[in-house]
Amino acid sequence: MNILAQDLAQGVEGNNPALNISIFGAFVVVTLVVVFRASRNTKSAADYYAGGRAFTGPQNGVAIAGDYLSAASFLGIAGAIAVNGYDGFLYSIGFLVAWLVALLLVAELLRNTGKFTMGDVLAFRLRQRPVRAAAATSTLIVSFFYLLAQMAGAGGLVALLLGISDTGTQALVIGVVGVIMIVYVLVGGMKGTTWVQIIKAALLIVGGVVMTVWVLAKFGFNPSALLQGAVDKAGALGEQLLAPGKQYGKTETSKLDFLSLGIALVLGTAGLPHVLMRFYTVPTAKEARRSVVWAIGLIGLFYLLTLVLGYGAGALVGPDVIAKAPGGVNSAAPLLAQALGGPVLLGIIAAIAFATILAVVAGLTITASASFAHDVYANVLRKGRTTPEKEVRVARITAVVIGAVAIGGGILANGQNVAFLVALAFAVAASANLPTILYSLFWKRFNTSGALWSIYGGLVSAIVLIIFSPAVSGGPKPMIKGVDFHWFPLENPGLVSIPLGFLLGWLGTVLSKEKDDAKHAEMEVRALTGVGAEKATSH
């Protein structure tokens, strides 16, 4: 995504920086007003971390969609479909199917057993301090890699809006983006962040619908004509766009890589900390379930739109033009917008993509700061002897620190291949968080030793395999060029690290004699019935 921005900044013909910055400025002003209004009712820790648990299922479902549909989804998937056809759409399917795992296995049970963070769920029946420290470590690492990719993309995308190409000015832009994000989190807390995500989701889906209808109108609302147009524009290789295997399947390794990526995407969502934290912003487990149903509907709709947008870009712009354009495949959506509506639509779509990044970054920041303040500061360092006011103050300080680190990391990653960072976030979440959460909710024998083995084992294995993968060195588009120290053949570690996370959780448990049947029984009753679950604090 940042490749799109840095190269497109050098010139999508017809780009109008003044128009783009006006649209972008209007969005920032409107959302800041919303955030300041939301902050009036942010008084308690539950208000700051969970929006007072006062959001309805539909509201939270829209916010989840806003949190989940990142600019990488919008720009990357449309480009992948435009250039690779069928194989590109499999990304959409993987992201969507992941929500069934979240709905069926974690949403309702997590809302009943937790308070603010994943650490709360684990600490319910396991030893508090070690599992909270482990959960916070995993949360901070996953959030950091996600933040890094988003911040680099944010700086580059705003550079596109302004028509800036030099890296020094782009670094300044990344700093400005980071400051706006910190203001959202400091002032509005979870309430302000949620409303930003709701606005962004509405903009993204409306923008996607408008472009989809526009594309279909060009082909007489005939999907077959659209697909034929994409095939014709692609020339000799056009027929491959409608069949699997154009991107994956050329070699046995690429087939395994796709399987690994698919497993990470499907299982990673239910372990992403910023997604899990959204379940605590509703008053009951029933509303948590409703919010996931709404999220599935909206996310599913959007990914269907990407099918039309991708093939539309292929038909109206052409895969060769997209592949050779500044930014490569990620330029498909902006080029399609320009082909349909000229500079005005290009400016609107670029601003929507920026809004997408800003909302995701704000969600990640509040999740990471809440995990540190609630799990590490309040329960590990202070052993529970603190006040909610002090805890929230630490969370706000942490948000500033995380924001500063994200700005620095985004500047360093600007111009680098950051796509693997998002894949790493999903792989780490699926390798470390998901086994621990599922074992804790469903396995009576599970204990603290098993939790520590699965979190740290999944975490370390995923990161080590990524460091020594072709994504970092030796691959077609490595992060570090000119060297080759990779020995792991797959770009995504999910195929190895996820089963390993589950295996280590089981092994750590059976090798330890620790056991607490009574606490598990209590957790099971609470998870299934909601008796004793956290209540809403404001309405």
BAVEXRO-19289 format. One line per field, with one value per residue (C-alpha): residue in three letters; z, x, y. Coordinates in Angstrom, 1 decimal, m for minus. Each point is the difference from the previous one (the first is absolute). Layout:
<pts>
residuo	c(ALA	...) .
w	c(Z	...) .
u	c(X	...) .
v	c(Y	...) .
</pts>
This chain:
<pts>
residuo	c(MET	ASN	ILE	LEU	ALA	GLN	ASP	LEU	ALA	GLN	GLY	VAL	GLU	GLY	ASN	ASN	PRO	ALA	LEU	ASN	ILE	SER	ILE	PHE	GLY	ALA	PHE	VAL	VAL	VAL	THR	LEU	VAL	VAL	VAL	PHE	ARG	ALA	SER	ARG	ASN	THR	LYS	SER	ALA	ALA	ASP	TYR	TYR	ALA	GLY	GLY	ARG	ALA	PHE	THR	GLY	PRO	GLN	ASN	GLY	VAL	ALA	ILE	ALA	GLY	ASP	TYR	LEU	SER	ALA	ALA	SER	PHE	LEU	GLY	ILE	ALA	GLY	ALA	ILE	ALA	VAL	ASN	GLY	TYR	ASP	GLY	PHE	LEU	TYR	SER	ILE	GLY	PHE	LEU	VAL	ALA	TRP	LEU	VAL	ALA	LEU	LEU	LEU	VAL	ALA	GLU	LEU	LEU	ARG	ASN	THR	GLY	LYS	PHE	THR	MET	GLY	ASP	VAL	LEU	ALA	PHE	ARG	LEU	ARG	GLN	ARG	PRO	VAL	ARG	ALA	ALA	ALA	ALA	THR	SER	THR	LEU	ILE	VAL	SER	PHE	PHE	TYR	LEU	LEU	ALA	GLN	MET	ALA	GLY	ALA	GLY	GLY	LEU	VAL	ALA	LEU	LEU	LEU	GLY	ILE	SER	ASP	THR	GLY	THR	GLN	ALA	LEU	VAL	ILE	GLY	VAL	VAL	GLY	VAL	ILE	MET	ILE	VAL	TYR	VAL	LEU	VAL	GLY	GLY	MET	LYS	GLY	THR	THR	TRP	VAL	GLN	ILE	ILE	LYS	ALA	ALA	LEU	LEU	ILE	VAL	GLY	GLY	VAL	VAL	MET	THR	VAL	TRP	VAL	LEU	ALA	LYS	PHE	GLY	PHE	ASN	PRO	SER	ALA	LEU	LEU	GLN	GLY	ALA	VAL	ASP	LYS	ALA	GLY	ALA	LEU	GLY	GLU	GLN	LEU	LEU	ALA	PRO	GLY	LYS	GLN	TYR	GLY	LYS	THR	GLU	THR	SER	LYS	LEU	ASP	PHE	LEU	SER	LEU	GLY	ILE	ALA	LEU	VAL	LEU	GLY	THR	ALA	GLY	LEU	PRO	HIS	VAL	LEU	MET	ARG	PHE	TYR	THR	VAL	PRO	THR	ALA	LYS	GLU	ALA	ARG	ARG	SER	VAL	VAL	TRP	ALA	ILE	GLY	LEU	ILE	GLY	LEU	PHE	TYR	LEU	LEU	THR	LEU	VAL	LEU	GLY	TYR	GLY	ALA	GLY	ALA	LEU	VAL	GLY	PRO	ASP	VAL	ILE	ALA	LYS	ALA	PRO	GLY	GLY	VAL	ASN	SER	ALA	ALA	PRO	LEU	LEU	ALA	GLN	ALA	LEU	GLY	GLY	PRO	VAL	LEU	LEU	GLY	ILE	ILE	ALA	ALA	ILE	ALA	PHE	ALA	THR	ILE	LEU	ALA	VAL	VAL	ALA	GLY	LEU	THR	ILE	THR	ALA	SER	ALA	SER	PHE	ALA	HIS	ASP	VAL	TYR	ALA	ASN	VAL	LEU	ARG	LYS	GLY	ARG	THR	THR	PRO	GLU	LYS	GLU	VAL	ARG	VAL	ALA	ARG	ILE	THR	ALA	VAL	VAL	ILE	GLY	ALA	VAL	ALA	ILE	GLY	GLY	GLY	ILE	LEU	ALA	ASN	GLY	GLN	ASN	VAL	ALA	PHE	LEU	VAL	ALA	LEU	ALA	PHE	ALA	VAL	ALA	ALA	SER	ALA	ASN	LEU	PRO	THR	ILE	LEU	TYR	SER	LEU	PHE	TRP	LYS	ARG	PHE	ASN	THR	SER	GLY	ALA	LEU	TRP	SER	ILE	TYR	GLY	GLY	LEU	VAL	SER	ALA	ILE	VAL	LEU	ILE	ILE	PHE	SER	PRO	ALA	VAL	SER	GLY	GLY	PRO	LYS	PRO	MET	ILE	LYS	GLY	VAL	ASP	PHE	HIS	TRP	PHE	PRO	LEU	GLU	ASN	PRO	GLY	LEU	VAL	SER	ILE	PRO	LEU	GLY	PHE	LEU	LEU	GLY	TRP	LEU	GLY	THR	VAL	LEU	SER	LYS	GLU	LYS	ASP	ASP	ALA	LYS	HIS	ALA	GLU	MET	GLU	VAL	ARG	ALA	LEU	THR	GLY	VAL	GLY	ALA	GLU	LYS	ALA	THR	SER	HIS) .
w	c(0.0	0.8	m3.4	m1.6	1.9	m0.5	m3.8	m0.7	1.7	m2.9	m2.2	m0.8	m2.9	0.8	3.7	1.7	3.4	1.0	m0.5	1.8	3.1	0.2	0.1	2.5	2.2	0.1	1.2	2.8	1.2	0.1	1.8	2.5	0.8	0.5	2.3	2.2	0.4	0.9	2.6	2.1	1.5	0.4	3.8	1.2	m1.1	m1.7	m1.9	m1.3	m0.7	m1.1	m0.8	3.1	m1.6	m1.3	m3.8	m1.6	m2.0	m3.3	0.9	1.2	m3.1	m2.2	2.1	m0.2	m3.8	0.2	2.1	m2.2	m3.5	m0.2	m3.0	m0.9	m0.5	m2.1	m2.2	0.2	m0.7	m2.9	m1.6	0.6	m1.7	m2.9	m0.7	1.2	m0.3	1.9	2.2	1.2	1.1	2.3	2.3	0.4	0.7	2.7	1.7	0.0	1.1	3.0	1.5	0.3	2.3	2.0	0.2	0.8	2.4	1.8	m0.3	2.6	2.3	0.1	0.8	2.9	1.6	m0.7	1.2	m2.3	m1.5	m1.1	3.3	2.0	m1.7	0.7	3.6	0.9	0.6	m0.3	2.1	m0.6	m0.2	m2.5	m2.4	0.0	m0.7	m2.9	m1.4	0.1	m1.7	m2.8	m0.3	m0.2	m2.6	m2.3	0.3	m0.7	m3.3	m1.0	0.9	m1.9	m3.2	0.4	1.0	m3.0	m2.3	1.7	m0.7	m3.6	m0.7	1.4	m2.1	m3.0	1.0	0.2	m3.0	2.1	m1.1	2.1	3.1	2.4	m0.5	0.1	3.4	1.2	m1.4	1.9	3.2	m0.6	m0.6	3.3	1.9	m1.2	0.9	3.5	0.5	m1.0	2.7	2.8	m0.3	m1.1	1.4	m1.2	m0.6	m2.3	m1.8	m0.5	m1.6	m2.3	m1.0	m0.6	m2.2	m1.9	m0.6	m1.4	m2.3	m1.2	m0.8	m1.6	m2.1	m1.0	m0.9	m2.1	m2.0	m0.3	m1.4	m2.3	m1.3	m0.6	m1.8	m2.4	m0.9	m0.1	3.5	m1.5	2.1	m2.9	m2.2	2.8	0.3	m3.8	m0.1	2.6	m2.1	m3.2	1.5	1.4	m3.5	m0.4	3.7	0.5	0.5	3.0	1.9	0.4	1.2	3.1	m0.2	m1.7	3.2	2.1	m1.2	m2.4	2.4	3.0	2.3	m1.3	0.7	3.6	0.4	m1.0	2.4	2.7	m0.7	m0.1	3.4	1.5	m1.3	1.0	3.5	0.7	0.1	3.1	1.8	m1.1	3.2	m1.5	m1.3	3.3	1.9	m2.0	1.6	3.3	m1.3	0.0	3.1	m0.3	m1.7	m2.1	m1.4	m0.6	m2.1	m1.9	m0.6	m1.6	m2.2	m1.1	m0.6	m2.1	m2.1	m0.7	m0.5	m2.3	m2.0	m0.3	m1.2	m2.6	m1.2	m0.3	m2.5	m2.3	0.7	m0.7	m3.3	m0.8	0.3	m2.1	m2.7	0.0	0.8	m0.9	2.1	m2.1	0.7	3.7	0.3	m1.7	1.7	3.0	3.0	m2.0	0.9	2.9	m2.4	m1.5	2.1	m0.4	m3.7	m0.3	1.9	m2.4	m3.0	1.3	1.5	m0.7	2.7	2.2	0.5	0.3	2.8	1.8	m0.2	1.1	3.0	0.9	m0.1	2.4	2.3	m0.1	1.3	2.6	1.6	0.0	1.6	2.7	0.8	0.2	2.2	2.6	0.1	0.6	2.6	1.9	0.1	1.5	2.5	1.1	m0.2	0.6	2.2	2.0	0.5	m0.5	1.4	2.5	0.7	m0.2	2.5	m2.1	m0.9	m3.4	m0.3	0.3	m2.4	m2.7	0.5	m0.7	m3.0	m1.4	0.6	m1.7	m3.0	m0.5	0.3	m2.4	m2.4	0.1	m0.6	m2.9	m1.6	0.3	m1.3	m2.8	m1.2	0.0	m1.8	m2.6	m3.4	1.4	m0.8	2.9	m1.3	2.0	3.3	m0.4	m0.7	3.0	2.2	m1.1	0.3	3.5	1.1	m1.3	1.4	3.5	0.9	m1.6	1.5	3.5	m0.3	m1.3	2.6	2.8	m1.0	m0.9	1.6	3.6	0.6	m1.4	2.4	0.3	m1.3	m3.2	m0.5	0.3	m2.3	m2.7	0.1	0.2	m2.2	m2.7	0.2	m0.3	m2.7	m2.2	0.2	m0.5	m3.1	m1.4	0.6	m1.9	m2.8	m3.6	1.1	1.9	m2.2	m3.2	m1.3	m3.1	2.1	3.2	2.7	0.2	m3.5	m1.0	2.6	0.3	3.4	m0.4	0.7	0.5	m3.4	0.7	0.3	2.6	3.0	0.8	m1.3	2.6	2.8	0.6	0.5	2.1	2.2	0.6	0.6	2.5	1.9	0.3	0.9	2.6	1.6	0.2	1.4	2.8	3.0	0.6	m0.2	1.2	m0.9	2.1	m1.7	m3.4	1.0	1.1	m3.2	m2.1	1.7	m0.5	m3.6	m0.9	2.1	0.5	3.8	1.6	m3.4	m0.1	m0.4	m1.9	1.9	m2.1	m2.5) .
u	c(0.0	2.8	1.5	m3.2	0.3	3.6	m0.1	m3.5	1.1	2.4	m2.9	m3.4	m0.8	m2.9	0.6	m1.1	1.8	m2.1	m3.2	1.4	1.2	m3.4	m1.8	2.5	m0.2	m3.8	0.2	2.5	m2.1	m3.3	1.6	1.8	m3.4	m1.5	2.9	m0.2	m3.8	0.4	2.7	m2.5	m1.3	3.4	0.4	0.7	2.4	m2.9	m0.8	3.6	0.7	m3.4	m2.2	m2.0	m1.2	m2.8	0.2	m2.8	0.8	m0.6	2.1	2.8	m0.3	0.5	3.0	1.5	m0.3	1.7	2.8	0.4	m0.2	3.5	1.3	2.0	m3.4	m1.4	3.0	1.9	m2.9	m1.4	3.4	0.6	m3.4	0.8	3.4	m0.5	m3.8	m1.3	3.1	m0.4	m3.6	1.2	1.3	m3.5	m1.3	2.7	m0.7	m3.7	0.0	2.2	m3.1	m1.9	2.8	m0.3	m3.8	m0.3	3.0	0.9	m2.3	m2.7	2.2	2.7	m2.6	m1.2	3.3	2.1	0.0	2.3	2.7	1.0	2.0	m3.2	m1.3	3.2	0.4	m3.6	1.2	3.8	2.7	m0.4	3.4	1.8	m3.0	m0.7	3.6	0.0	m3.3	1.2	3.3	m1.9	m2.5	2.7	2.0	m3.0	m1.2	3.5	0.4	m3.5	0.7	3.2	m1.6	m2.9	2.1	2.3	m3.0	m1.6	3.0	0.3	m3.7	m0.2	3.2	m2.1	m2.8	2.5	2.1	3.2	2.8	3.0	0.5	0.8	m3.4	m1.7	1.6	m1.6	m3.3	0.3	0.6	m3.1	m2.1	1.4	m0.9	m3.6	m0.3	1.4	m2.5	m2.9	1.1	0.9	m3.1	m2.7	1.1	m1.9	m3.2	1.7	2.0	m3.3	m1.8	3.0	m0.1	m3.8	0.4	2.9	m1.9	m3.0	2.3	1.9	m3.1	m1.9	3.1	0.3	m3.7	0.1	3.0	m1.5	m3.3	2.0	2.1	m3.0	m1.8	2.9	m0.8	m3.8	m0.2	1.1	2.7	0.9	0.7	2.2	2.0	0.3	1.3	2.7	1.0	0.1	2.1	2.5	0.8	1.5	0.0	m3.5	m1.7	2.2	m1.7	m3.1	1.8	2.1	3.8	1.1	1.7	0.2	0.5	3.0	2.2	m0.7	1.6	m2.4	m2.9	1.2	0.6	m3.6	m1.3	2.2	m1.4	m3.6	0.4	1.5	m2.8	m2.8	1.3	1.8	m3.1	m1.4	3.3	0.6	0.0	m1.7	m2.8	m0.4	m0.2	m3.0	m2.1	0.2	m1.6	m3.5	m2.2	m0.7	1.3	m3.2	1.0	3.6	m1.5	m2.2	3.0	1.9	m3.0	m0.2	3.8	m0.2	m2.8	1.8	3.5	m1.6	m1.7	3.3	1.9	m2.6	0.5	3.7	m0.8	m1.7	2.6	2.9	m1.4	m1.3	3.6	1.2	m2.6	0.1	3.7	1.6	2.4	3.0	m0.6	m0.6	3.1	2.2	m1.6	1.6	m0.9	m0.6	m3.1	m0.9	m0.8	m2.9	m2.8	1.4	0.5	m3.6	m1.3	1.8	m1.2	m3.6	m0.2	3.2	2.0	m3.1	m0.8	3.8	0.2	m3.1	1.3	3.5	m1.5	m2.2	3.1	1.7	m3.1	0.3	3.6	m0.7	m2.9	2.0	3.1	m2.2	m1.5	3.4	1.4	m2.8	0.2	3.8	m0.2	m2.9	1.9	3.1	m1.9	m2.5	2.0	3.6	m0.3	m3.1	0.2	3.7	1.9	m2.6	m1.6	m3.4	0.7	m0.8	m3.0	m1.9	1.1	3.7	m0.5	m1.6	2.8	2.6	m2.0	0.1	3.7	0.5	m2.0	2.4	3.0	m1.5	m0.9	3.5	1.5	m2.5	1.0	3.7	m0.6	m2.2	2.7	2.6	m2.4	m1.0	1.1	0.6	m2.1	m2.4	m2.6	1.6	m0.5	m3.8	0.4	2.3	m2.7	m2.6	2.5	1.1	m3.6	m1.0	3.2	0.1	m3.4	m2.6	1.3	0.1	m3.4	m1.7	1.8	m0.9	m3.7	m0.5	2.6	m0.5	3.6	1.6	2.3	2.4	3.0	m1.9	m1.0	3.6	1.3	m2.6	0.3	3.8	0.5	m2.4	1.5	3.6	m0.6	m2.0	2.5	3.1	m1.5	m1.0	3.6	1.5	m2.7	0.2	m2.2	3.1	2.9	0.5	m3.6	m1.4	m0.8	2.1	0.0	3.8	1.5	3.5	0.2	m1.5	m0.1	m3.4	m0.3	m3.8	m1.6	m3.4	m0.7	m2.7	0.8	m3.6	0.2	2.7	m0.4	m3.7	0.0	3.1	m1.8	m2.8	2.5	2.0	m3.1	m1.0	3.6	0.5	m3.3	0.6	3.5	m1.3	m1.9	m1.9	m3.8	m3.0	m3.3	m2.1	1.2	m0.6	m3.5	m0.7	1.4	m2.1	m3.2	0.9	1.1	m3.2	m2.6	1.5	m0.6	2.5	1.0	1.0	m2.9	m0.4	0.9	m1.8	m2.8) .
v	c(0.0	2.4	m0.9	1.3	3.2	0.8	m0.7	1.4	3.2	0.4	0.3	m1.4	2.3	2.3	m0.1	3.2	0.5	3.0	m1.9	m3.1	2.0	1.7	m3.3	m1.4	3.1	m0.1	m3.6	0.8	3.0	m2.0	m2.9	2.3	1.7	m3.5	m1.1	3.1	m0.4	m3.7	0.9	2.0	m3.3	m1.7	m0.1	m3.6	m2.7	m1.8	3.1	0.4	m3.6	m1.3	3.1	m0.6	m3.3	2.1	m0.7	m2.1	m3.1	1.7	3.0	m2.2	m2.2	3.1	1.0	m3.5	0.2	3.4	m1.5	m3.1	1.4	1.6	1.9	m3.1	m1.8	2.8	0.6	m3.3	m2.4	2.1	0.0	m3.7	m0.8	2.4	m1.6	m3.6	m0.5	m3.0	m0.4	3.6	m0.6	m2.8	2.7	1.4	m3.5	m0.6	3.3	m0.6	m3.7	1.1	1.7	m3.3	m1.2	3.2	m0.3	m3.7	m0.3	3.2	3.0	m0.8	m2.0	2.7	2.7	m2.0	m0.9	3.1	3.6	2.1	m2.2	m3.5	m0.2	0.2	m3.2	m2.0	1.4	m1.2	m3.6	0.2	1.7	3.7	1.6	m2.4	m0.4	3.8	0.8	m2.6	1.3	3.6	m1.0	m1.7	2.9	2.6	m1.9	m0.8	3.6	1.4	m1.9	1.0	3.6	0.1	m1.1	2.4	3.0	m0.5	m0.3	3.1	2.2	m1.2	0.4	3.5	0.7	m1.1	2.4	2.9	m1.1	m0.3	m2.3	0.7	m2.2	2.8	1.7	m3.5	m0.5	3.3	m1.2	m3.3	2.1	2.1	m3.1	m1.5	3.2	0.0	m3.7	0.7	2.8	m2.3	m2.5	2.4	2.1	m2.4	m3.3	m3.0	2.1	2.5	m2.8	m2.0	2.9	0.7	m3.7	0.2	3.1	m1.5	m3.3	1.9	2.0	m3.0	m2.1	2.9	0.8	m3.7	m0.2	3.1	m1.2	m3.5	1.3	2.3	m2.8	m2.3	2.8	0.2	m3.7	0.2	m1.5	m3.3	m1.8	m2.3	3.0	1.4	m3.2	m0.3	3.6	m0.8	m3.1	2.0	2.8	m2.6	m1.3	m3.5	m0.8	1.3	m3.4	m0.7	2.8	m2.2	m3.2	m0.8	m0.2	3.3	1.2	m3.1	m3.5	0.4	m2.0	m2.3	2.7	2.7	m2.4	m0.5	3.7	0.7	m2.6	1.5	3.5	m1.3	m1.7	3.1	2.3	m2.3	m0.7	3.3	2.2	m1.7	0.7	3.6	2.1	3.1	m2.2	m1.9	3.3	1.2	m2.8	1.9	3.2	m1.6	m0.5	m3.8	m3.1	0.0	3.4	m1.3	m2.8	2.5	2.3	m2.9	m0.9	3.7	0.0	m3.1	1.5	3.3	m1.6	m2.6	2.7	1.9	m3.0	m0.7	3.6	m0.6	m2.8	2.6	2.7	m2.4	m1.3	3.5	1.4	m2.9	0.7	3.9	0.5	m3.3	m2.3	1.0	3.8	m0.7	m2.2	2.6	3.0	1.8	m2.2	m3.2	m2.1	2.3	2.8	m1.9	1.7	3.6	m0.6	m1.3	3.0	2.3	m1.9	0.3	3.4	1.9	1.9	0.6	m3.7	m0.7	2.5	m1.4	m3.6	1.0	1.9	m3.1	m2.2	2.5	0.0	m3.8	0.1	2.6	m2.0	m3.3	1.8	1.6	m3.4	m1.7	2.8	m0.1	m3.9	0.0	2.8	m1.7	m3.3	1.6	2.2	m2.7	m3.1	1.0	3.2	m0.7	m3.8	m1.0	3.0	1.4	m3.4	1.5	2.8	3.0	2.1	0.2	3.6	m0.8	m2.9	2.2	2.6	m2.7	m1.2	3.6	0.3	m3.4	1.1	3.0	m2.3	m2.6	2.8	1.3	m3.4	m0.6	3.3	m0.9	m3.5	1.3	2.4	m2.8	m2.4	2.7	m1.3	m3.6	m3.0	0.0	m2.4	m2.8	1.9	m0.4	m3.7	m0.3	1.7	m2.6	m2.9	1.1	0.5	m3.5	m1.6	1.5	1.5	m2.4	m3.3	1.6	1.5	m3.2	m2.2	2.3	0.1	m3.6	m2.3	m0.9	m1.2	3.1	1.9	2.9	m2.0	m0.9	3.7	1.2	m2.7	0.7	3.8	0.3	m3.1	1.2	3.5	m1.0	m2.6	2.3	2.8	m2.2	m1.7	3.4	1.4	m2.9	0.0	1.3	2.9	1.5	m1.2	m1.9	0.2	1.8	3.2	m0.3	2.6	m0.2	0.1	m1.3	m2.7	m3.5	m1.8	m1.7	m3.7	m0.2	m0.4	1.6	3.7	m0.5	m2.2	m1.0	m3.5	m0.9	2.6	m0.4	m3.8	0.5	2.5	m2.5	m2.8	2.0	1.0	m3.7	m1.1	2.7	m0.9	m3.8	0.5	2.1	m1.3	3.3	m0.4	1.9	m1.7	2.3	3.1	m1.6	m0.9	3.6	1.4	m2.5	1.1	3.7	m0.5	m1.8	1.9	3.5	m0.1	2.4	1.5	3.7	2.4	3.2	3.2	2.5	0.3) .
</pts>
